[in-house]
Amino acid sequence: MPDTSETFFTSVGCMDGRVQEPVAEFGRARFRVKFADTITEAGLVGKFAQDNIDQKLLDSLKFKIIDVSVAKHHSKGIIVHGHQDCAASDAVDDEAHKAQIKKAAEFVHSLVPSLPVIPVFVTYENGSWETIELE
């Protein structure tokens, strides 16, 4: 039987496995929770940043974020992330990718205005992946 004190945050971003743990650590510390609901897609922030997002993808993301993570798991907040060396976003430099992350975070916040939505960029520094909050 699940523990009713389990707490979650929502991680929305790229599927790249190298960045999942740094984002999870950041989110657990930021929102003082135990678990991450991880919603991923290759190059997801770039897709969110488009003016014309695919409706099937949007419906799927809304279901996962709103209906499951927020409504059922009572998510305490949302991290929207992208990262350096993204295979799906290799056509953009880091600064453009950061702009996509911010735009995606604004979009996600419009879906869930009641929760904090934090945009982050994960970079490879000194032999490890590190999460940097974007302003």
N, CA, C and O atoms as a GROMACS GRO file, in nm:
protein
  540
    1MET      N    1   0.085  -0.118   0.000
    1MET     CA    2   0.000   0.000   0.000
    1MET      C    3   0.089   0.124   0.000
    1MET      O    4   0.180   0.135   0.083
    2PRO      N    5   0.064   0.216  -0.092
    2PRO     CA    6   0.147   0.337  -0.099
    2PRO      C    7   0.134   0.423   0.027
    2PRO      O    8   0.032   0.424   0.094
    3ASP      N    9   0.240   0.493   0.054
    3ASP     CA   10   0.245   0.585   0.167
    3ASP      C   11   0.177   0.715   0.125
    3ASP      O   12   0.215   0.774   0.023
    4THR      N   13   0.078   0.761   0.199
    4THR     CA   14   0.005   0.882   0.163
    4THR      C   15   0.089   1.008   0.180
    4THR      O   16   0.048   1.116   0.138
    5SER      N   17   0.206   0.995   0.242
    5SER     CA   18   0.292   1.113   0.258
    5SER      C   19   0.390   1.128   0.142
    5SER      O   20   0.474   1.218   0.144
    6GLU      N   21   0.382   1.040   0.041
    6GLU     CA   22   0.471   1.052  -0.074
    6GLU      C   23   0.450   1.187  -0.142
    6GLU      O   24   0.337   1.232  -0.160
    7THR      N   25   0.559   1.249  -0.177
    7THR     CA   26   0.551   1.380  -0.239
    7THR      C   27   0.625   1.382  -0.371
    7THR      O   28   0.725   1.312  -0.389
    8PHE      N   29   0.575   1.462  -0.465
    8PHE     CA   30   0.626   1.464  -0.601
    8PHE      C   31   0.652   1.607  -0.650
    8PHE      O   32   0.593   1.704  -0.602
    9PHE      N   33   0.741   1.616  -0.748
    9PHE     CA   34   0.749   1.729  -0.837
    9PHE      C   35   0.741   1.673  -0.978
    9PHE      O   36   0.752   1.552  -0.997
   10THR      N   37   0.724   1.759  -1.076
   10THR     CA   38   0.712   1.717  -1.215
   10THR      C   39   0.833   1.765  -1.293
   10THR      O   40   0.868   1.883  -1.290
   11SER      N   41   0.898   1.672  -1.362
   11SER     CA   42   1.011   1.703  -1.448
   11SER      C   43   0.965   1.692  -1.593
   11SER      O   44   0.918   1.586  -1.635
   12VAL      N   45   0.977   1.800  -1.669
   12VAL     CA   46   0.933   1.803  -1.808
   12VAL      C   47   1.052   1.843  -1.894
   12VAL      O   48   1.105   1.953  -1.880
   13GLY      N   49   1.094   1.754  -1.983
   13GLY     CA   50   1.209   1.789  -2.067
   13GLY      C   51   1.256   1.676  -2.154
   13GLY      O   52   1.181   1.584  -2.188
   14CYS      N   53   1.383   1.683  -2.189
   14CYS     CA   54   1.444   1.590  -2.282
   14CYS      C   55   1.459   1.452  -2.221
   14CYS      O   56   1.473   1.437  -2.100
   15MET      N   57   1.457   1.351  -2.306
   15MET     CA   58   1.467   1.212  -2.264
   15MET      C   59   1.609   1.167  -2.231
   15MET      O   60   1.628   1.059  -2.176
   16ASP      N   61   1.708   1.248  -2.262
   16ASP     CA   62   1.848   1.209  -2.247
   16ASP      C   63   1.876   1.163  -2.104
   16ASP      O   64   1.859   1.240  -2.009
   17GLY      N   65   1.918   1.040  -2.089
   17GLY     CA   66   1.940   0.981  -1.957
   17GLY      C   67   2.050   1.047  -1.876
   17GLY      O   68   2.053   1.035  -1.754
   18ARG      N   69   2.142   1.118  -1.944
   18ARG     CA   70   2.251   1.183  -1.871
   18ARG      C   71   2.201   1.294  -1.780
   18ARG      O   72   2.268   1.328  -1.682
   19VAL      N   73   2.086   1.351  -1.809
   19VAL     CA   74   2.040   1.467  -1.732
   19VAL      C   75   1.929   1.435  -1.633
   19VAL      O   76   1.889   1.522  -1.555
   20GLN      N   77   1.879   1.313  -1.634
   20GLN     CA   78   1.766   1.280  -1.548
   20GLN      C   79   1.799   1.292  -1.399
   20GLN      O   80   1.722   1.350  -1.322
   21GLU      N   81   1.913   1.237  -1.358
   21GLU     CA   82   1.947   1.241  -1.215
   21GLU      C   83   1.980   1.384  -1.168
   21GLU      O   84   1.934   1.422  -1.060
   22PRO      N   85   2.058   1.464  -1.244
   22PRO     CA   86   2.081   1.601  -1.198
   22PRO      C   87   1.952   1.682  -1.185
   22PRO      O   88   1.937   1.762  -1.092
   23VAL      N   89   1.859   1.662  -1.277
   23VAL     CA   90   1.730   1.733  -1.269
   23VAL      C   91   1.650   1.681  -1.150
   23VAL      O   92   1.589   1.761  -1.079
   24ALA      N   93   1.650   1.550  -1.128
   24ALA     CA   94   1.576   1.494  -1.014
   24ALA      C   95   1.633   1.545  -0.881
   24ALA      O   96   1.557   1.581  -0.791
   25GLU      N   97   1.765   1.549  -0.869
   25GLU     CA   98   1.827   1.601  -0.747
   25GLU      C   99   1.788   1.747  -0.724
   25GLU      O  100   1.754   1.786  -0.612
   26PHE      N  101   1.795   1.826  -0.830
   26PHE     CA  102   1.759   1.968  -0.821
   26PHE      C  103   1.613   1.983  -0.777
   26PHE      O  104   1.584   2.060  -0.686
   27GLY      N  105   1.522   1.909  -0.841
   27GLY     CA  106   1.379   1.920  -0.809
   27GLY      C  107   1.346   1.871  -0.670
   27GLY      O  108   1.264   1.932  -0.601
   28ARG      N  109   1.409   1.761  -0.628
   28ARG     CA  110   1.383   1.711  -0.492
   28ARG      C  111   1.426   1.814  -0.388
   28ARG      O  112   1.357   1.836  -0.288
   29ALA      N  113   1.541   1.876  -0.411
   29ALA     CA  114   1.590   1.977  -0.316
   29ALA      C  115   1.504   2.104  -0.323
   29ALA      O  116   1.470   2.161  -0.220
   30ARG      N  117   1.471   2.147  -0.443
   30ARG     CA  118   1.397   2.272  -0.460
   30ARG      C  119   1.259   2.267  -0.398
   30ARG      O  120   1.215   2.361  -0.333
   31PHE      N  121   1.189   2.155  -0.420
   31PHE     CA  122   1.051   2.143  -0.373
   31PHE      C  123   1.037   2.059  -0.246
   31PHE      O  124   0.926   2.038  -0.198
   32ARG      N  125   1.149   2.011  -0.193
   32ARG     CA  126   1.151   1.930  -0.071
   32ARG      C  127   1.054   1.812  -0.082
   32ARG      O  128   0.966   1.792   0.002
   33VAL      N  129   1.074   1.734  -0.188
   33VAL     CA  130   0.989   1.618  -0.216
   33VAL      C  131   1.077   1.495  -0.233
   33VAL      O  132   1.200   1.503  -0.236
   34LYS      N  133   1.011   1.381  -0.246
   34LYS     CA  134   1.084   1.255  -0.257
   34LYS      C  135   1.096   1.204  -0.400
   34LYS      O  136   1.197   1.143  -0.435
   35PHE      N  137   0.994   1.228  -0.483
   35PHE     CA  138   0.988   1.166  -0.615
   35PHE      C  139   0.970   1.267  -0.728
   35PHE      O  140   0.918   1.377  -0.709
   36ALA      N  141   1.017   1.225  -0.846
   36ALA     CA  142   0.996   1.303  -0.969
   36ALA      C  143   0.903   1.227  -1.061
   36ALA      O  144   0.926   1.110  -1.090
   37ASP      N  145   0.798   1.293  -1.107
   37ASP     CA  146   0.721   1.243  -1.221
   37ASP      C  147   0.797   1.293  -1.343
   37ASP      O  148   0.807   1.414  -1.364
   38THR      N  149   0.850   1.202  -1.422
   38THR     CA  150   0.938   1.240  -1.531
   38THR      C  151   0.866   1.227  -1.665
   38THR      O  152   0.830   1.117  -1.706
   39ILE      N  153   0.846   1.340  -1.730
   39ILE     CA  154   0.775   1.345  -1.858
   39ILE      C  155   0.876   1.388  -1.963
   39ILE      O  156   0.924   1.501  -1.962
   40THR      N  157   0.909   1.296  -2.055
   40THR     CA  158   1.018   1.323  -2.148
   40THR      C  159   0.979   1.298  -2.293
   40THR      O  160   0.884   1.227  -2.325
   41GLU      N  161   1.057   1.362  -2.379
   41GLU     CA  162   1.045   1.347  -2.524
   41GLU      C  163   1.175   1.404  -2.580
   41GLU      O  164   1.227   1.502  -2.528
   42ALA      N  165   1.226   1.345  -2.684
   42ALA     CA  166   1.348   1.398  -2.745
   42ALA      C  167   1.326   1.542  -2.788
   42ALA      O  168   1.234   1.571  -2.865
   43GLY      N  169   1.410   1.633  -2.740
   43GLY     CA  170   1.401   1.775  -2.778
   43GLY      C  171   1.271   1.841  -2.739
   43GLY      O  172   1.222   1.928  -2.810
   44LEU      N  173   1.215   1.802  -2.626
   44LEU     CA  174   1.080   1.848  -2.588
   44LEU      C  175   1.069   2.000  -2.577
   44LEU      O  176   0.969   2.056  -2.624
   45VAL      N  177   1.166   2.068  -2.519
   45VAL     CA  178   1.150   2.213  -2.502
   45VAL      C  179   1.146   2.284  -2.638
   45VAL      O  180   1.078   2.386  -2.652
   46GLY      N  181   1.217   2.231  -2.735
   46GLY     CA  182   1.211   2.287  -2.870
   46GLY      C  183   1.073   2.273  -2.930
   46GLY      O  184   1.026   2.360  -3.002
   47LYS      N  185   1.007   2.161  -2.900
   47LYS     CA  186   0.871   2.139  -2.951
   47LYS      C  187   0.772   2.232  -2.882
   47LYS      O  188   0.682   2.286  -2.947
   48PHE      N  189   0.786   2.250  -2.750
   48PHE     CA  190   0.702   2.344  -2.676
   48PHE      C  191   0.721   2.487  -2.726
   48PHE      O  192   0.627   2.566  -2.729
   49ALA      N  193   0.842   2.519  -2.763
   49ALA     CA  194   0.874   2.656  -2.803
   49ALA      C  195   0.821   2.691  -2.941
   49ALA      O  196   0.818   2.808  -2.978
   50GLN      N  197   0.780   2.592  -3.017
   50GLN     CA  198   0.724   2.619  -3.149
   50GLN      C  199   0.589   2.687  -3.136
   50GLN      O  200   0.516   2.666  -3.039
   51ASP      N  201   0.557   2.768  -3.234
   51ASP     CA  202   0.428   2.836  -3.231
   51ASP      C  203   0.312   2.740  -3.261
   51ASP      O  204   0.198   2.766  -3.223
   52ASN      N  205   0.341   2.630  -3.329
   52ASN     CA  206   0.237   2.536  -3.369
   52ASN      C  207   0.274   2.396  -3.320
   52ASN      O  208   0.321   2.313  -3.398
   53ILE      N  209   0.252   2.369  -3.192
   53ILE     CA  210   0.286   2.238  -3.134
   53ILE      C  211   0.186   2.133  -3.181
   53ILE      O  212   0.066   2.160  -3.191
   54ASP      N  213   0.235   2.014  -3.210
   54ASP     CA  214   0.152   1.903  -3.255
   54ASP      C  215   0.042   1.875  -3.152
   54ASP      O  216   0.070   1.860  -3.033
   55GLN      N  217  -0.082   1.868  -3.197
   55GLN     CA  218  -0.196   1.854  -3.106
   55GLN      C  219  -0.194   1.722  -3.029
   55GLN      O  220  -0.228   1.719  -2.910
   56LYS      N  221  -0.154   1.612  -3.093
   56LYS     CA  222  -0.147   1.483  -3.024
   56LYS      C  223  -0.043   1.489  -2.911
   56LYS      O  224  -0.067   1.441  -2.801
   57LEU      N  225   0.072   1.547  -2.941
   57LEU     CA  226   0.176   1.562  -2.839
   57LEU      C  227   0.125   1.650  -2.726
   57LEU      O  228   0.143   1.617  -2.608
   58LEU      N  229   0.061   1.761  -2.759
   58LEU     CA  230   0.009   1.852  -2.658
   58LEU      C  231  -0.094   1.782  -2.568
   58LEU      O  232  -0.090   1.797  -2.446
   59ASP      N  233  -0.186   1.707  -2.629
   59ASP     CA  234  -0.287   1.635  -2.550
   59ASP      C  235  -0.221   1.534  -2.457
   59ASP      O  236  -0.262   1.520  -2.341
   60SER      N  237  -0.121   1.464  -2.506
   60SER     CA  238  -0.050   1.366  -2.423
   60SER      C  239   0.021   1.435  -2.306
   60SER      O  240   0.016   1.387  -2.193
   61LEU      N  241   0.086   1.546  -2.334
   61LEU     CA  242   0.158   1.618  -2.229
   61LEU      C  243   0.062   1.675  -2.125
   61LEU      O  244   0.089   1.670  -2.005
   62LYS      N  245  -0.050   1.730  -2.170
   62LYS     CA  246  -0.150   1.783  -2.076
   62LYS      C  247  -0.201   1.673  -1.984
   62LYS      O  248  -0.214   1.693  -1.863
   63PHE      N  249  -0.230   1.557  -2.041
   63PHE     CA  250  -0.278   1.445  -1.961
   63PHE      C  251  -0.174   1.408  -1.855
   63PHE      O  252  -0.208   1.394  -1.737
   64LYS      N  253  -0.048   1.393  -1.896
   64LYS     CA  254   0.057   1.351  -1.803
   64LYS      C  255   0.083   1.457  -1.695
   64LYS      O  256   0.098   1.424  -1.577
   65ILE      N  257   0.089   1.583  -1.736
   65ILE     CA  258   0.121   1.690  -1.642
   65ILE      C  259   0.001   1.721  -1.552
   65ILE      O  260   0.012   1.718  -1.430
   66ILE      N  261  -0.112   1.752  -1.614
   66ILE     CA  262  -0.228   1.801  -1.539
   66ILE      C  263  -0.307   1.689  -1.473
   66ILE      O  264  -0.331   1.692  -1.352
   67ASP      N  265  -0.347   1.590  -1.553
   67ASP     CA  266  -0.437   1.486  -1.501
   67ASP      C  267  -0.369   1.386  -1.408
   67ASP      O  268  -0.432   1.335  -1.316
   68VAL      N  269  -0.241   1.358  -1.434
   68VAL     CA  270  -0.174   1.259  -1.350
   68VAL      C  271  -0.085   1.326  -1.246
   68VAL      O  272  -0.108   1.313  -1.126
   69SER      N  273   0.017   1.398  -1.291
   69SER     CA  274   0.116   1.450  -1.196
   69SER      C  275   0.057   1.552  -1.100
   69SER      O  276   0.082   1.545  -0.979
   70VAL      N  277  -0.020   1.645  -1.152
   70VAL     CA  278  -0.077   1.750  -1.065
   70VAL      C  279  -0.200   1.698  -0.990
   70VAL      O  280  -0.207   1.709  -0.867
   71ALA      N  281  -0.296   1.642  -1.062
   71ALA     CA  282  -0.422   1.603  -0.998
   71ALA      C  283  -0.411   1.479  -0.910
   71ALA      O  284  -0.470   1.474  -0.802
   72LYS      N  285  -0.336   1.379  -0.954
   72LYS     CA  286  -0.329   1.253  -0.879
   72LYS      C  287  -0.210   1.247  -0.782
   72LYS      O  288  -0.223   1.194  -0.672
   73HIS      N  289  -0.095   1.301  -0.824
   73HIS     CA  290   0.024   1.295  -0.739
   73HIS      C  291   0.046   1.423  -0.659
   73HIS      O  292   0.137   1.429  -0.576
   74HIS      N  293  -0.036   1.523  -0.683
   74HIS     CA  294  -0.028   1.649  -0.610
   74HIS      C  295   0.111   1.712  -0.618
   74HIS      O  296   0.169   1.752  -0.517
   75SER      N  297   0.162   1.720  -0.739
   75SER     CA  298   0.295   1.777  -0.764
   75SER      C  299   0.310   1.912  -0.695
   75SER      O  300   0.218   1.994  -0.696
   76LYS      N  301   0.426   1.934  -0.637
   76LYS     CA  302   0.455   2.060  -0.565
   76LYS      C  303   0.511   2.167  -0.657
   76LYS      O  304   0.515   2.284  -0.619
   77GLY      N  305   0.556   2.129  -0.777
   77GLY     CA  306   0.613   2.224  -0.870
   77GLY      C  307   0.664   2.152  -0.994
   77GLY      O  308   0.667   2.029  -0.999
   78ILE      N  309   0.703   2.230  -1.092
   78ILE     CA  310   0.744   2.174  -1.220
   78ILE      C  311   0.880   2.231  -1.260
   78ILE      O  312   0.905   2.351  -1.251
   79ILE      N  313   0.968   2.141  -1.303
   79ILE     CA  314   1.097   2.179  -1.360
   79ILE      C  315   1.087   2.154  -1.510
   79ILE      O  316   1.054   2.043  -1.552
   80VAL      N  317   1.116   2.256  -1.590
   80VAL     CA  318   1.123   2.239  -1.735
   80VAL      C  319   1.271   2.247  -1.770
   80VAL      O  320   1.338   2.346  -1.737
   81HIS      N  321   1.323   2.145  -1.837
   81HIS     CA  322   1.467   2.138  -1.860
   81HIS      C  323   1.507   2.105  -2.002
   81HIS      O  324   1.436   2.038  -2.077
   82GLY      N  325   1.623   2.156  -2.035
   82GLY     CA  326   1.695   2.122  -2.157
   82GLY      C  327   1.840   2.109  -2.117
   82GLY      O  328   1.876   2.129  -2.001
   83HIS      N  329   1.924   2.074  -2.214
   83HIS     CA  330   2.063   2.049  -2.175
   83HIS      C  331   2.159   2.073  -2.290
   83HIS      O  332   2.123   2.074  -2.408
   84GLN      N  333   2.281   2.090  -2.252
   84GLN     CA  334   2.393   2.102  -2.344
   84GLN      C  335   2.406   1.970  -2.420
   84GLN      O  336   2.375   1.864  -2.367
   85ASP      N  337   2.451   1.978  -2.545
   85ASP     CA  338   2.479   1.858  -2.625
   85ASP      C  339   2.353   1.777  -2.651
   85ASP      O  340   2.356   1.654  -2.648
   86CYS      N  341   2.242   1.844  -2.677
   86CYS     CA  342   2.115   1.777  -2.703
   86CYS      C  343   2.111   1.727  -2.848
   86CYS      O  344   2.120   1.807  -2.941
   87ALA      N  345   2.099   1.597  -2.866
   87ALA     CA  346   2.098   1.539  -3.001
   87ALA      C  347   1.978   1.586  -3.083
   87ALA      O  348   1.989   1.600  -3.204
   88ALA      N  349   1.865   1.610  -3.018
   88ALA     CA  350   1.744   1.652  -3.090
   88ALA      C  351   1.742   1.802  -3.117
   88ALA      O  352   1.662   1.849  -3.198
   89SER      N  353   1.829   1.878  -3.050
   89SER     CA  354   1.833   2.024  -3.068
   89SER      C  355   1.971   2.069  -3.113
   89SER      O  356   2.015   2.178  -3.079
   90ASP      N  357   2.039   1.984  -3.190
   90ASP     CA  358   2.176   2.016  -3.228
   90ASP      C  359   2.188   2.132  -3.327
   90ASP      O  360   2.298   2.179  -3.355
   91ALA      N  361   2.075   2.177  -3.379
   91ALA     CA  362   2.078   2.289  -3.473
   91ALA      C  363   2.079   2.425  -3.402
   91ALA      O  364   2.092   2.528  -3.468
   92VAL      N  365   2.066   2.425  -3.270
   92VAL     CA  366   2.065   2.551  -3.195
   92VAL      C  367   2.181   2.554  -3.096
   92VAL      O  368   2.222   2.451  -3.043
   93ASP      N  369   2.234   2.673  -3.074
   93ASP     CA  370   2.341   2.686  -2.975
   93ASP      C  371   2.280   2.694  -2.835
   93ASP      O  372   2.158   2.700  -2.819
   94ASP      N  373   2.367   2.693  -2.733
   94ASP     CA  374   2.320   2.690  -2.595
   94ASP      C  375   2.229   2.808  -2.561
   94ASP      O  376   2.130   2.791  -2.490
   95GLU      N  377   2.262   2.927  -2.610
   95GLU     CA  378   2.180   3.045  -2.577
   95GLU      C  379   2.041   3.035  -2.638
   95GLU      O  380   1.942   3.070  -2.574
   96ALA      N  381   2.032   2.987  -2.762
   96ALA     CA  382   1.901   2.968  -2.825
   96ALA      C  383   1.824   2.857  -2.754
   96ALA      O  384   1.702   2.866  -2.738
   97HIS      N  385   1.896   2.754  -2.711
   97HIS     CA  386   1.831   2.644  -2.639
   97HIS      C  387   1.777   2.693  -2.504
   97HIS      O  388   1.668   2.653  -2.463
   98LYS      N  389   1.851   2.778  -2.437
   98LYS     CA  390   1.803   2.836  -2.311
   98LYS      C  391   1.677   2.919  -2.334
   98LYS      O  392   1.584   2.917  -2.253
   99ALA      N  393   1.673   2.992  -2.445
   99ALA     CA  394   1.553   3.069  -2.478
   99ALA      C  395   1.434   2.976  -2.501
   99ALA      O  396   1.322   3.008  -2.462
  100GLN      N  397   1.458   2.861  -2.566
  100GLN     CA  398   1.351   2.764  -2.585
  100GLN      C  399   1.300   2.711  -2.451
  100GLN      O  400   1.180   2.693  -2.432
  101ILE      N  401   1.392   2.686  -2.359
  101ILE     CA  402   1.354   2.635  -2.227
  101ILE      C  403   1.265   2.736  -2.156
  101ILE      O  404   1.162   2.700  -2.098
  102LYS      N  405   1.304   2.863  -2.162
  102LYS     CA  406   1.223   2.968  -2.096
  102LYS      C  407   1.084   2.978  -2.159
  102LYS      O  408   0.985   2.991  -2.088
  103LYS      N  409   1.078   2.972  -2.292
  103LYS     CA  410   0.949   2.979  -2.360
  103LYS      C  411   0.864   2.857  -2.325
  103LYS      O  412   0.743   2.870  -2.303
  104ALA      N  413   0.926   2.740  -2.320
  104ALA     CA  414   0.853   2.618  -2.283
  104ALA      C  415   0.801   2.628  -2.140
  104ALA      O  416   0.689   2.587  -2.112
  105ALA      N  417   0.883   2.684  -2.049
  105ALA     CA  418   0.840   2.700  -1.909
  105ALA      C  419   0.721   2.794  -1.900
  105ALA      O  420   0.628   2.770  -1.823
  106GLU      N  421   0.722   2.900  -1.978
  106GLU     CA  422   0.607   2.992  -1.980
  106GLU      C  423   0.482   2.920  -2.029
  106GLU      O  424   0.373   2.940  -1.975
  107PHE      N  425   0.498   2.838  -2.131
  107PHE     CA  426   0.384   2.762  -2.184
  107PHE      C  427   0.330   2.666  -2.080
  107PHE      O  428   0.209   2.660  -2.058
  108VAL      N  429   0.419   2.590  -2.015
  108VAL     CA  430   0.376   2.495  -1.912
  108VAL      C  431   0.307   2.570  -1.798
  108VAL      O  432   0.207   2.524  -1.743
  109HIS      N  433   0.362   2.686  -1.761
  109HIS     CA  434   0.299   2.765  -1.654
  109HIS      C  435   0.159   2.810  -1.694
  109HIS      O  436   0.071   2.822  -1.608
  110SER      N  437   0.138   2.836  -1.822
  110SER     CA  438   0.003   2.874  -1.867
  110SER      C  439  -0.095   2.757  -1.852
  110SER      O  440  -0.215   2.778  -1.835
  111LEU      N  441  -0.044   2.634  -1.857
  111LEU     CA  442  -0.128   2.516  -1.838
  111LEU      C  443  -0.158   2.492  -1.690
  111LEU      O  444  -0.266   2.444  -1.654
  112VAL      N  445  -0.060   2.525  -1.604
  112VAL     CA  446  -0.072   2.500  -1.460
  112VAL      C  447  -0.028   2.627  -1.385
  112VAL      O  448   0.079   2.629  -1.325
  113PRO      N  449  -0.111   2.732  -1.389
  113PRO     CA  450  -0.069   2.859  -1.326
  113PRO      C  451  -0.061   2.854  -1.174
  113PRO      O  452  -0.004   2.944  -1.113
  114SER      N  453  -0.116   2.750  -1.113
  114SER     CA  454  -0.116   2.740  -0.966
  114SER      C  455   0.016   2.689  -0.909
  114SER      O  456   0.037   2.694  -0.788
  115LEU      N  457   0.105   2.639  -0.994
  115LEU     CA  458   0.231   2.582  -0.946
  115LEU      C  459   0.351   2.662  -0.995
  115LEU      O  460   0.346   2.722  -1.102
  116PRO      N  461   0.458   2.662  -0.917
  116PRO     CA  462   0.582   2.723  -0.967
  116PRO      C  463   0.638   2.637  -1.080
  116PRO      O  464   0.638   2.514  -1.071
  117VAL      N  465   0.685   2.703  -1.185
  117VAL     CA  466   0.748   2.635  -1.298
  117VAL      C  467   0.887   2.695  -1.312
  117VAL      O  468   0.902   2.815  -1.336
  118ILE      N  469   0.989   2.612  -1.298
  118ILE     CA  470   1.127   2.657  -1.295
  118ILE      C  471   1.200   2.609  -1.420
  118ILE      O  472   1.211   2.489  -1.442
  119PRO      N  473   1.251   2.701  -1.503
  119PRO     CA  474   1.330   2.659  -1.619
  119PRO      C  475   1.476   2.635  -1.578
  119PRO      O  476   1.535   2.716  -1.507
  120VAL      N  477   1.533   2.523  -1.624
  120VAL     CA  478   1.672   2.492  -1.593
  120VAL      C  479   1.745   2.442  -1.718
  120VAL      O  480   1.685   2.386  -1.810
  121PHE      N  481   1.874   2.464  -1.717
  121PHE     CA  482   1.963   2.417  -1.823
  121PHE      C  483   2.067   2.328  -1.757
  121PHE      O  484   2.128   2.366  -1.658
  122VAL      N  485   2.086   2.210  -1.813
  122VAL     CA  486   2.183   2.116  -1.758
  122VAL      C  487   2.307   2.119  -1.846
  122VAL      O  488   2.300   2.100  -1.967
  123THR      N  489   2.420   2.143  -1.782
  123THR     CA  490   2.546   2.158  -1.854
  123THR      C  491   2.650   2.061  -1.801
  123THR      O  492   2.644   2.019  -1.686
  124TYR      N  493   2.744   2.027  -1.885
  124TYR     CA  494   2.851   1.937  -1.845
  124TYR      C  495   2.972   2.020  -1.805
  124TYR      O  496   3.034   2.085  -1.889
  125GLU      N  497   3.004   2.017  -1.677
  125GLU     CA  498   3.114   2.096  -1.622
  125GLU      C  499   3.199   2.010  -1.530
  125GLU      O  500   3.146   1.937  -1.446
  126ASN      N  501   3.330   2.018  -1.544
  126ASN     CA  502   3.423   1.950  -1.453
  126ASN      C  503   3.391   1.802  -1.433
  126ASN      O  504   3.400   1.750  -1.322
  127GLY      N  505   3.354   1.736  -1.541
  127GLY     CA  506   3.334   1.592  -1.535
  127GLY      C  507   3.198   1.546  -1.486
  127GLY      O  508   3.178   1.426  -1.463
  128SER      N  509   3.103   1.638  -1.469
  128SER     CA  510   2.969   1.596  -1.426
  128SER      C  511   2.863   1.690  -1.482
  128SER      O  512   2.891   1.803  -1.522
  129TRP      N  513   2.741   1.641  -1.483
  129TRP     CA  514   2.628   1.720  -1.529
  129TRP      C  515   2.575   1.802  -1.413
  129TRP      O  516   2.551   1.750  -1.304
  130GLU      N  517   2.556   1.934  -1.437
  130GLU     CA  518   2.512   2.025  -1.334
  130GLU      C  519   2.390   2.103  -1.382
  130GLU      O  520   2.381   2.142  -1.499
  131THR      N  521   2.296   2.125  -1.291
  131THR     CA  522   2.171   2.194  -1.324
  131THR      C  523   2.180   2.340  -1.284
  131THR      O  524   2.216   2.373  -1.170
  132ILE      N  525   2.147   2.429  -1.379
  132ILE     CA  526   2.154   2.572  -1.358
  132ILE      C  527   2.014   2.630  -1.379
  132ILE      O  528   1.955   2.613  -1.485
  133GLU      N  529   1.962   2.700  -1.278
  133GLU     CA  530   1.832   2.765  -1.292
  133GLU      C  531   1.846   2.886  -1.383
  133GLU      O  532   1.939   2.966  -1.368
  134LEU      N  533   1.754   2.900  -1.476
  134LEU     CA  534   1.754   3.014  -1.568
  134LEU      C  535   1.664   3.125  -1.513
  134LEU      O  536   1.561   3.098  -1.452
  135GLU      N  537   1.704   3.246  -1.537
  135GLU     CA  538   1.623   3.360  -1.490
  135GLU      C  539   1.552   3.425  -1.605
  135GLU      O  540   1.479   3.522  -1.585
   0.00000   0.00000   0.00000
